[in-house]
């Protein structure tokens, strides 16, 4: 289970696939929420999270890694990893631990094409008004066959005031998620149920009330009590091939592979991606 209120994200597809977006920009809401959160928080090392057993192995041997919107909850090894975040409060601690942290928007990554062997974005794309721009940017900066790890909330029918508070723009329909990713040259290899959002509407309402009316006190409770408790009680991720679905799965973490780009003079055309079927 993830241990940040909405993961560590700091940063849209046809509307028929998603819940109705709130009227205010997700980036604006998100920046305000996470600036307050990170200003009152300390950096949590990635080995504290249940994503570490897999991500540390996948990251081993990679010389160019990028994590988007990590805040102070990075999942990749910090030293030597590139980070981008819209929250200035997260950048200094990441740099102090050996990361190359840059203030930037996920929809306009300041890196050349094919720059990275591994890219992670936990709870990011659902915060962006046009998620297609973020997915295209991820595909652009990722090398062929590279690993891309994403997490995304599911089920528009579960949209709540908490989604609005933390800056979500959408939840994804599980039946369409693989198609959305494939449209942006990403193929799902495995996935696992993820996240720790309370299922009780009463608890969600209480969290929204506290973060709206008593933000300083709520942040203290979260950082001093709820986060440590969540880290201690998080369950081991149970990975399965392909896409894990189910009505009780509120959020997924997905390990994807960047499809190979077609040769410039190949039959598929220079702008098309091709899937390795070997």
C-alpha positions in Angstrom: 0.0 0.0 0.0 1.1 3.5 -0.8 1.7 5.8 2.2 1.3 9.3 0.9 -2.2 10.9 0.8 -2.2 10.4 -2.9 1.2 8.8 -3.6 3.9 11.4 -4.4 2.7 13.0 -7.5 3.1 16.6 -8.2 1.8 17.1 -11.5 -6.7 14.4 -20.4 -8.0 11.3 -23.3 -11.6 11.3 -24.4 -14.0 12.3 -21.6 -16.1 9.1 -22.0 -13.3 7.1 -20.4 -13.0 9.2 -17.3 -14.8 10.9 -14.4 -15.9 14.5 -14.9 -13.0 16.9 -14.2 -13.3 19.6 -11.5 -13.4 23.1 -12.8 -10.0 24.2 -11.4 -6.7 23.1 -13.0 -5.4 19.9 -11.4 -1.9 21.3 -11.5 -2.9 24.4 -9.6 -4.7 22.4 -6.9 -1.9 19.9 -6.7 0.9 22.5 -6.4 -0.9 24.1 -3.5 -1.6 20.8 -1.7 1.8 19.4 -2.1 3.7 22.6 -1.4 2.0 22.5 2.0 2.6 18.8 2.5 6.3 18.8 1.5 7.0 22.0 3.5 6.0 20.2 6.6 7.5 16.8 5.7 10.8 15.0 5.7 12.3 12.9 2.9 11.3 9.3 3.2 13.9 7.0 1.7 12.7 4.7 -1.1 13.6 1.5 0.7 10.8 2.2 3.2 8.1 1.5 0.6 6.7 -1.8 -0.6 7.7 -0.9 -4.2 11.4 -1.1 -3.3 11.9 -4.9 -3.7 11.0 -4.7 -7.4 12.1 -1.2 -8.3 15.6 -1.6 -6.7 16.1 -4.6 -8.9 14.8 -3.0 -12.1 16.9 0.1 -11.4 20.1 -1.9 -10.8 22.4 -1.4 -13.7 20.5 1.5 -15.3 22.7 4.5 -15.8 19.9 7.0 -16.7 16.7 7.0 -14.5 13.9 9.5 -14.2 11.2 9.9 -11.6 8.4 12.3 -12.2 6.5 14.0 -9.3 8.2 12.1 -6.5 7.9 14.9 -4.0 9.5 13.7 -0.7 8.4 10.1 -1.3 10.8 8.9 -4.1 10.6 5.2 -5.1 13.8 5.0 -7.2 17.3 5.1 -5.6 17.8 8.8 -5.1 21.5 9.0 -5.8 22.1 9.6 -9.5 18.4 9.6 -10.4 16.9 12.6 -12.2 13.7 14.1 -10.7 11.2 16.6 -11.9 8.5 18.2 -9.7 6.3 21.2 -9.8 6.7 21.7 -6.0 9.8 23.7 -5.2 9.7 22.4 -1.6 10.7 18.9 -2.7 13.7 19.8 -4.8 16.3 20.8 -2.1 16.0 17.5 -0.1 16.3 15.4 -3.2 19.4 17.3 -4.4 20.9 17.0 -0.9 20.6 13.2 -1.2 22.4 13.0 -4.5 19.4 13.4 -6.9 19.4 15.7 -10.0 16.2 17.5 -9.2 14.6 20.1 -11.6 11.5 22.3 -11.3 9.4 21.3 -14.4 6.0 20.2 -15.6 5.4 16.5 -16.4 3.8 17.6 -19.7 7.0 19.4 -20.9 10.0 17.4 -19.7 13.3 19.2 -20.1 15.2 16.2 -21.6 16.1 15.0 -25.1 14.5 12.0 -26.8 15.5 8.5 -25.7 17.3 9.8 -22.7 16.3 7.3 -20.0 16.4 3.5 -19.4 13.8 3.7 -16.7 11.0 6.1 -15.9 8.7 6.2 -12.9 5.6 8.4 -12.3 3.6 7.5 -9.2 0.2 9.2 -9.0 1.0 11.8 -11.6 -1.0 11.4 -14.8 -4.4 11.7 -13.0 -3.4 15.1 -11.8 -2.8 16.6 -15.3 -5.6 18.2 -17.4 -4.3 16.5 -20.6 -2.8 13.2 -19.6 -2.0 12.4 -23.2 0.7 15.0 -23.1 2.4 13.4 -20.1 2.2 9.9 -21.6 3.6 11.2 -24.9 6.5 12.9 -23.0 7.2 9.8 -21.0 7.3 7.7 -24.3 9.5 10.4 -25.9 12.2 10.5 -23.3 12.3 6.7 -22.8 14.5 4.4 -24.7 13.1 1.5 -26.7 12.3 -1.5 -24.5 12.9 0.6 -21.4 10.8 0.1 -18.2 8.1 2.6 -17.3 6.4 2.3 -13.9 3.1 4.1 -13.3 0.4 4.2 -10.7 -3.2 5.2 -11.5 -6.5 5.4 -9.5 -9.4 3.4 -10.9 -13.2 3.6 -11.2 -14.7 7.0 -12.0 -17.8 5.8 -10.0 -15.6 6.2 -6.9 -14.9 9.9 -7.5 -15.0 11.8 -4.2 -14.2 15.1 -2.5 -10.9 13.7 -1.6 -10.0 13.4 -5.4 -10.8 17.1 -5.8 -8.8 18.0 -2.7 -5.6 16.4 -3.8 -5.9 17.6 -7.4 -7.1 14.6 -9.3 -8.6 15.3 -12.7 -9.8 11.8 -13.4 -10.0 8.1 -12.4 -9.4 5.5 -15.1 -11.7 2.8 -16.3 -9.9 -0.5 -15.9 -11.3 -1.8 -19.2 -9.7 1.0 -21.1 -6.4 1.4 -19.3 -4.4 -1.0 -21.4 -5.7 0.7 -24.6 -4.8 4.2 -23.2 -1.3 3.1 -22.5 -0.8 1.3 -25.8 -1.9 4.4 -27.7 1.2 6.0 -26.1 3.6 3.1 -26.9 3.4 1.5 -23.5 2.6 -2.2 -23.0 1.6 -3.5 -19.6 3.8 -6.4 -18.4 2.6 -6.8 -14.8 0.6 -5.0 -12.2 -0.5 -5.0 -8.6 -3.2 -3.5 -6.4 -1.8 -0.4 -4.8 -2.7 2.6 -2.5 -4.2 3.0 0.9 -7.2 5.3 0.4 -9.8 4.5 3.1 -12.9 2.6 1.7 -15.1 4.3 4.3 -16.8 7.4 2.9 -16.9 8.7 6.5 -13.1 8.5 6.8 -12.7 10.2 3.5 -15.0 13.0 4.5 -13.1 13.3 7.8 -9.8 13.6 5.9 -11.2 16.2 3.5 -12.6 18.2 6.5 -9.3 18.1 8.3 -7.1 19.0 5.3 -9.5 21.8 4.4 -10.4 23.3 7.8 -7.4 22.3 10.0 -4.6 21.8 7.5 -1.6 22.4 9.8 -3.0 20.0 12.4 -3.9 17.4 9.8 -0.4 17.6 8.2 1.2 17.1 11.6 -1.0 14.0 12.3 -0.3 12.6 8.9 3.5 13.1 9.1 3.9 12.0 12.8 1.3 9.2 13.1 -0.4 8.1 9.9 2.6 7.9 7.6 4.8 5.9 10.1 1.8 3.6 10.8 1.2 3.2 7.1 4.9 2.3 6.4 4.8 -0.3 9.2 1.6 -1.9 8.0 1.9 -1.8 4.2 1.5 -5.1 2.6 3.8 -6.8 0.1 2.8 -6.1 -3.4 1.3 -9.1 -5.2 2.4 -8.9 -8.8 0.4 -10.6 -11.6 1.0 -10.7 -15.3 -0.9 -8.2 -17.3 -3.6 -6.0 -15.8 -5.1 -6.8 -12.4 -8.7 -5.8 -12.2 -11.5 -6.0 -9.7 -14.2 -3.8 -8.1 -12.2 -3.6 -4.9 -8.9 -2.6 -6.6 -8.9 1.2 -6.1 -5.5 1.9 -7.6 -2.9 0.0 -9.6 0.9 0.1 -10.0 1.9 -0.9 -13.5 5.2 -2.1 -14.9 5.2 -1.3 -18.6 7.6 -1.7 -21.5 8.2 1.1 -24.0 7.5 -0.3 -27.4 10.2 -0.2 -30.0 10.1 2.7 -32.5 9.7 1.7 -36.1 12.8 2.2 -38.3 12.7 5.4 -40.3 12.7 3.5 -43.5 10.5 0.6 -42.3 7.1 -0.3 -43.6 5.3 0.9 -40.4 6.3 4.5 -41.0 8.7 6.8 -39.0 6.2 7.9 -36.3 4.7 4.6 -35.4 5.8 2.4 -32.5 6.0 -1.4 -33.0 5.7 -4.1 -30.3 8.4 -6.7 -30.0 6.7 -10.0 -30.4 9.8 -12.1 -30.3 
